[in-house]
Amino acid sequence: METRINLGDPKNGPNLVTVQKKQTVQVLYVDNTNCDPKVQFIISCLAVFVVFLLYGYLQELIFTLDGFKPYGWYLTLVQFILYSTFSFIECTVTKTERRIPLKAYIFLAMLTLGTMGFSNSSLAYLNYPTQVIFKCCKLIPVMIGSIVIQHKRYNIIDFSAAICMCIGLSLFTLADSQLSPNFNIFGVIMISSALVCDALIGNYQEKWMKKYNASNREVILFSYSIGFLYLFVIMLFSGSLWSGIVFCYDKPHIYGYAFLFSTAGYLGVQVVLGLVRTCGALTAVTVTTSRKALSIVISFIFFAKPFTMQYFWAGLLVIFGIYLNLMSKNQKNLCKSNFIHNIIKRFTPKSHLKSFTTTV
């Protein structure tokens, strides 16, 4: 945001000076605008880890409940109701008005529904670690989406970091799927569809939020409320809405889990959208992908699974990918290494040697 100040005098005429205002940064409703950018990034990362670890735990817990697996879309409907309610309250209190065109939200809601719905429903056909192996691979689709949709450029370190993290997390989760397989091709199709939607949604959110200076709460309200209407109509005519209501009627504890699950997810969406706004889609996905490694550890602790050393080596590969990501974000420190600097200069045009946060 820019503000023009007149520093001129009557004789010489106006002299307009542009003053750059700081972008408001909030993490879980706490204002961090005046903090150092590195501190803001660390706080956002910690928030992502806390809320999404709880989110992942509750998601796996719900699908371990007896007989619940066929009702993933009903859980998604409950999520969308709660997300819409939370964001409506926020928008009403803060008097937030819509800035992004409604036709953009009609498309964004479809992607949101695909991401959440296919991801939840895939757990009826795949075990939790097998689902994560596909979700971790969205780093590269997001990067491709950034290049195609927003015409952005990345250097060799950015690509290396994404590839290392995807391979490491994939090997980490593949080991679990081999030890305790629960594989179904229909589940693969569903989670792959969620992956495609996920790869697109981050880039469109970033593009439209920056273009129209839209708030997180606005994006959540219209994306999930319109997505709720889509899903409600589909489930109503397919008959799955009534079957979900009947199944949960005498199991009120499911709604309690769903409320906590949705609350954690809503707070997580807020934090991730903040990361998208300040750091870009690829950085946001990198952070959320990193926390999946810890989610798998939590899954081992609370939901017993066998162990193999492949987990350890795959975990080291993930850590290396994170390290490359941090190096790419700080080109000044990176260029102190002549060897790495020469590699970057060899494979990346000079005009594209920017920091990670400026290229995203």
C-alpha positions as CSV (number, residue, x, y, z in Angstrom):
1,M,0.0,0.0,0.0
2,E,1.3,3.4,-0.9
3,T,0.5,6.9,0.5
4,R,1.5,10.2,-1.3
5,I,2.6,13.1,0.9
6,N,2.8,16.7,-0.4
7,L,6.1,18.2,0.7
8,G,6.0,21.1,-1.7
9,D,5.6,24.8,-1.1
10,P,3.4,27.4,-2.9
11,K,6.3,28.8,-5.0
12,N,7.8,25.6,-6.3
13,G,4.6,23.6,-6.5
14,P,3.8,20.3,-5.0
15,N,6.4,17.6,-4.5
16,L,4.8,14.2,-4.0
17,V,6.8,11.6,-2.1
18,T,5.6,8.0,-2.0
19,V,5.7,6.4,1.5
20,Q,5.5,2.6,1.6
21,K,3.2,1.4,4.4
22,K,3.9,-1.9,6.2
23,Q,1.5,-4.7,5.3
24,T,-0.5,-5.9,8.3
25,V,0.6,-9.3,9.5
26,Q,-1.5,-11.3,12.0
27,V,-1.0,-14.8,13.2
28,L,-3.9,-16.4,15.1
29,Y,-5.3,-12.9,15.6
30,V,-2.1,-11.5,17.1
31,D,-0.6,-8.5,15.3
32,N,3.0,-9.1,14.3
33,T,3.3,-6.2,11.8
34,N,6.2,-4.5,13.7
35,C,8.2,-7.7,14.1
36,D,11.2,-8.6,12.1
37,P,10.3,-10.5,8.9
38,K,12.3,-13.5,10.1
39,V,10.4,-13.5,13.4
40,Q,7.1,-13.2,11.6
41,F,8.1,-16.2,9.5
42,I,9.1,-18.3,12.5
43,I,5.9,-17.4,14.4
44,S,3.8,-18.4,11.4
45,C,5.7,-21.7,11.0
46,L,5.1,-22.6,14.7
47,A,1.4,-21.8,14.4
48,V,1.1,-24.0,11.3
49,F,2.8,-26.9,13.1
50,V,0.6,-26.6,16.2
51,V,-2.8,-26.3,14.6
52,F,-2.2,-28.8,11.7
53,L,-0.7,-31.4,14.0
54,L,-3.9,-31.3,16.0
55,Y,-5.8,-31.3,12.7
56,G,-4.0,-34.4,11.4
57,Y,-4.4,-36.2,14.6
58,L,-8.2,-35.6,14.8
59,Q,-8.6,-36.5,11.1
60,E,-7.0,-39.9,11.6
61,L,-8.9,-40.4,14.8
62,I,-12.3,-39.7,13.2
63,F,-11.7,-42.2,10.4
64,T,-10.7,-44.9,12.9
65,L,-14.2,-44.6,14.5
66,D,-16.2,-47.7,13.8
67,G,-18.2,-47.4,10.6
68,F,-17.3,-43.8,9.8
69,K,-15.1,-44.4,6.7
70,P,-17.9,-44.0,4.0
71,Y,-18.9,-40.6,5.4
72,G,-15.9,-38.4,4.4
73,W,-18.1,-36.1,2.3
74,Y,-20.4,-35.6,5.2
75,L,-17.5,-34.6,7.4
76,T,-16.5,-32.1,4.7
77,L,-20.0,-30.7,4.7
78,V,-19.7,-30.1,8.5
79,Q,-16.3,-28.5,8.0
80,F,-17.7,-26.1,5.4
81,I,-20.6,-25.1,7.6
82,L,-18.3,-24.4,10.5
83,Y,-15.7,-22.6,8.4
84,S,-18.4,-20.4,6.9
85,T,-19.9,-19.6,10.3
86,F,-16.5,-18.7,11.8
87,S,-15.6,-16.5,8.9
88,F,-19.1,-14.9,8.8
89,I,-18.7,-13.9,12.4
90,E,-15.3,-12.4,11.7
91,C,-16.4,-10.5,8.7
92,T,-19.4,-9.1,10.6
93,V,-17.4,-8.0,13.5
94,T,-14.6,-6.4,11.4
95,K,-17.1,-5.1,8.8
96,T,-15.2,-6.8,6.0
97,E,-16.5,-6.2,2.5
98,R,-15.9,-8.4,-0.6
99,R,-13.2,-7.2,-2.9
100,I,-12.5,-10.2,-5.1
101,P,-15.1,-10.6,-7.9
102,L,-17.8,-13.2,-7.2
103,K,-17.1,-15.1,-10.4
104,A,-13.5,-15.7,-9.1
105,Y,-15.0,-17.2,-5.9
106,I,-17.3,-19.5,-7.9
107,F,-14.1,-21.1,-9.4
108,L,-12.1,-20.9,-6.2
109,A,-15.0,-22.6,-4.3
110,M,-14.8,-25.5,-6.7
111,L,-11.1,-25.9,-6.1
112,T,-11.6,-25.6,-2.3
113,L,-14.3,-28.3,-2.4
114,G,-12.2,-30.6,-4.4
115,T,-9.2,-30.1,-2.1
116,M,-11.0,-30.8,1.1
117,G,-13.6,-33.3,-0.1
118,F,-11.4,-35.6,-2.1
119,S,-8.7,-35.5,0.7
120,N,-11.2,-36.4,3.4
121,S,-13.0,-39.1,1.4
122,S,-9.8,-40.7,0.2
123,L,-9.3,-42.0,3.8
124,A,-12.1,-44.4,3.2
125,Y,-9.9,-46.2,0.7
126,L,-6.3,-45.5,1.8
127,N,-4.6,-45.5,5.1
128,Y,-3.4,-42.2,6.5
129,P,0.3,-42.5,5.6
130,T,-0.5,-43.5,2.0
131,Q,-2.7,-40.4,1.7
132,V,0.1,-38.2,3.0
133,I,2.5,-39.5,0.3
134,F,0.4,-37.9,-2.4
135,K,-0.3,-34.7,-0.5
136,C,3.4,-34.2,0.1
137,C,4.0,-34.2,-3.7
138,K,2.0,-31.0,-4.2
139,L,5.2,-28.9,-3.8
140,I,6.1,-29.5,-7.5
141,P,2.6,-28.9,-8.9
142,V,2.4,-25.6,-6.9
143,M,5.8,-24.6,-8.4
144,I,4.5,-25.5,-11.9
145,G,1.3,-23.6,-11.2
146,S,3.2,-20.5,-10.2
147,I,5.2,-20.6,-13.4
148,V,2.1,-21.2,-15.6
149,I,-0.4,-19.0,-13.8
150,Q,1.7,-16.2,-12.5
151,H,4.8,-16.5,-14.8
152,K,7.2,-16.7,-11.9
153,R,10.8,-17.9,-12.1
154,Y,12.8,-20.1,-9.7
155,N,16.4,-20.9,-9.5
156,I,18.1,-24.3,-9.3
157,I,18.1,-24.3,-5.5
158,D,14.3,-23.8,-5.3
159,F,13.8,-26.7,-7.6
160,S,16.3,-28.9,-5.7
161,A,14.6,-28.1,-2.3
162,A,11.2,-29.0,-3.6
163,I,12.4,-32.3,-5.2
164,C,14.3,-33.3,-2.1
165,M,11.4,-32.7,0.2
166,C,9.0,-34.5,-2.1
167,I,11.3,-37.6,-2.5
168,G,12.1,-37.7,1.2
169,L,8.6,-37.5,2.4
170,S,7.4,-39.9,-0.3
171,L,10.0,-42.5,0.7
172,F,9.2,-41.9,4.4
173,T,5.5,-42.6,3.8
174,L,6.0,-45.3,1.2
175,A,7.8,-47.4,3.8
176,D,4.7,-47.3,5.9
177,S,2.4,-48.2,3.0
178,Q,4.6,-51.2,2.3
179,L,4.5,-52.4,5.9
180,S,0.8,-51.9,6.4
181,P,-0.8,-51.6,3.0
182,N,-4.4,-50.5,2.6
183,F,-4.3,-49.7,-1.1
184,N,-7.3,-49.0,-3.4
185,I,-7.1,-47.4,-6.9
186,F,-10.2,-45.4,-6.4
187,G,-8.6,-43.8,-3.3
188,V,-5.6,-42.9,-5.5
189,I,-7.8,-41.2,-8.0
190,M,-9.5,-39.2,-5.3
191,I,-6.3,-38.0,-3.5
192,S,-4.8,-37.3,-6.9
193,S,-7.8,-35.1,-7.7
194,A,-7.3,-33.3,-4.4
195,L,-3.6,-32.8,-5.3
196,V,-4.5,-31.1,-8.6
197,C,-7.0,-28.8,-6.9
198,D,-4.5,-28.0,-4.1
199,A,-1.8,-27.1,-6.6
200,L,-4.1,-24.6,-8.3
201,I,-5.8,-23.1,-5.3
202,G,-2.6,-21.7,-3.7
203,N,-1.6,-19.8,-6.8
204,Y,-5.0,-18.4,-7.5
205,Q,-5.4,-17.3,-3.9
206,E,-2.1,-15.6,-4.0
207,K,-2.8,-13.9,-7.4
208,W,-6.3,-12.6,-6.4
209,M,-5.5,-11.7,-2.8
210,K,-2.6,-9.5,-4.0
211,K,-4.5,-8.0,-6.9
212,Y,-7.5,-7.0,-4.9
213,N,-5.8,-6.7,-1.5
214,A,-8.4,-9.1,0.0
215,S,-8.3,-10.2,3.6
216,N,-8.0,-13.8,4.7
217,R,-11.4,-13.8,6.3
218,E,-13.0,-12.7,3.0
219,V,-11.4,-15.5,1.0
220,I,-12.4,-18.1,3.6
221,L,-16.0,-16.9,3.9
222,F,-16.8,-16.9,0.2
223,S,-14.7,-19.9,-0.8
224,Y,-16.3,-22.2,1.9
225,S,-19.8,-20.8,1.9
226,I,-20.2,-21.2,-1.9
227,G,-18.4,-24.6,-1.6
228,F,-21.0,-25.6,1.0
229,L,-23.8,-24.8,-1.4
230,Y,-22.2,-26.9,-4.1
231,L,-21.7,-29.9,-1.7
232,F,-25.1,-29.5,-0.1
233,V,-27.0,-29.7,-3.4
234,I,-24.8,-32.7,-4.6
235,M,-25.4,-34.6,-1.3
236,L,-29.1,-33.8,-1.2
237,F,-29.8,-35.2,-4.6
238,S,-27.5,-38.2,-4.2
239,G,-29.0,-39.2,-0.9
240,S,-25.7,-39.2,1.0
241,L,-26.8,-36.2,3.1
242,W,-29.6,-38.1,4.8
243,S,-27.4,-41.2,5.4
244,G,-24.8,-39.1,7.1
245,I,-27.3,-37.5,9.4
246,V,-28.8,-40.9,10.3
247,F,-25.3,-42.4,11.0
248,C,-24.3,-39.5,13.3
249,Y,-27.7,-39.1,15.0
250,D,-26.9,-41.4,17.9
251,K,-23.2,-40.7,17.9
252,P,-23.0,-37.0,19.1
253,H,-19.3,-37.4,20.0
254,I,-18.6,-37.4,16.2
255,Y,-19.8,-33.8,16.1
256,G,-17.6,-32.9,19.0
257,Y,-14.5,-34.3,17.2
258,A,-15.7,-32.6,14.0
259,F,-15.9,-29.3,15.8
260,L,-12.4,-29.5,17.2
261,F,-11.1,-30.8,13.8
262,S,-12.8,-27.9,11.9
263,T,-11.6,-25.3,14.5
264,A,-8.0,-26.4,14.1
265,G,-8.4,-26.5,10.3
266,Y,-10.0,-23.0,10.2
267,L,-7.1,-21.5,12.3
268,G,-4.7,-23.4,10.0
269,V,-6.3,-21.9,6.9
270,Q,-5.9,-18.4,8.4
271,V,-2.2,-19.0,9.1
272,V,-1.5,-20.5,5.7
273,L,-3.3,-17.7,3.9
274,G,-1.2,-15.3,5.8
275,L,1.9,-17.2,4.6
276,V,0.6,-17.1,1.1
277,R,0.1,-13.3,1.3
278,T,3.5,-12.5,2.8
279,C,5.8,-15.3,1.4
280,G,4.0,-16.8,-1.6
281,A,2.3,-20.1,-2.4
282,L,5.5,-22.2,-2.7
283,T,6.8,-21.1,0.7
284,A,3.5,-21.8,2.3
285,V,3.3,-25.2,0.8
286,T,6.9,-25.9,1.8
287,V,6.0,-25.2,5.5
288,T,2.8,-27.2,5.4
289,T,4.7,-30.1,3.7
290,S,7.4,-30.0,6.4
291,R,4.9,-30.4,9.2
292,K,3.5,-33.5,7.5
293,A,6.8,-35.3,8.5
294,L,6.0,-34.5,12.1
295,S,2.4,-35.5,11.6
296,I,3.5,-39.0,10.6
297,V,5.6,-39.2,13.7
298,I,2.6,-38.3,15.8
299,S,0.6,-40.9,13.9
300,F,3.2,-43.5,14.9
301,I,3.0,-42.5,18.5
302,F,-0.8,-42.5,18.9
303,F,-1.7,-45.0,16.2
304,A,0.7,-48.0,16.4
305,K,2.7,-48.7,13.3
306,P,5.9,-50.8,12.6
307,F,9.2,-49.0,12.1
308,T,12.0,-49.3,9.5
309,M,15.3,-47.5,9.0
310,Q,14.0,-46.2,5.7
311,Y,12.0,-43.7,7.7
312,F,15.3,-42.3,9.1
313,W,17.1,-41.9,5.8
314,A,14.0,-40.4,4.2
315,G,13.7,-38.0,7.1
316,L,17.3,-36.8,6.5
317,L,16.5,-36.1,2.9
318,V,13.5,-34.0,4.0
319,I,15.8,-32.0,6.4
320,F,18.2,-31.4,3.5
321,G,15.4,-30.1,1.4
322,I,14.4,-27.7,4.1
323,Y,18.0,-26.6,4.5
324,L,18.2,-25.8,0.7
325,N,15.0,-23.9,1.0
326,L,16.4,-21.7,3.8
327,M,19.6,-21.1,1.8
328,S,17.5,-20.0,-1.2
329,K,15.7,-17.5,0.9
330,N,18.9,-15.8,1.9
331,Q,20.9,-15.2,-1.2
332,K,23.5,-13.0,0.5
333,N,24.5,-15.8,2.8
334,L,24.3,-18.3,0.0
335,C,26.7,-16.3,-2.2
336,K,29.4,-16.6,0.4
337,S,29.9,-20.1,-0.8
338,N,31.8,-19.6,-4.1
339,F,31.1,-23.2,-5.2
340,I,27.3,-22.9,-4.8
341,H,27.3,-19.4,-6.2
342,N,29.0,-20.6,-9.4
343,I,26.4,-23.3,-9.8
344,I,23.6,-20.8,-9.4
345,K,25.2,-18.4,-11.9
346,R,25.7,-21.3,-14.4
347,F,22.1,-22.5,-14.4
348,T,20.2,-19.2,-13.5
349,P,20.1,-16.0,-15.5
350,K,21.5,-13.0,-13.6
351,S,18.2,-11.2,-13.6
352,H,16.6,-14.1,-11.8
353,L,19.0,-14.2,-8.9
354,K,16.6,-12.9,-6.3
355,S,15.7,-14.0,-2.8
356,F,13.1,-16.7,-2.3
357,T,10.5,-14.4,-0.9
358,T,10.8,-11.9,-3.8
359,T,10.5,-14.6,-6.5
360,V,7.4,-16.1,-5.0
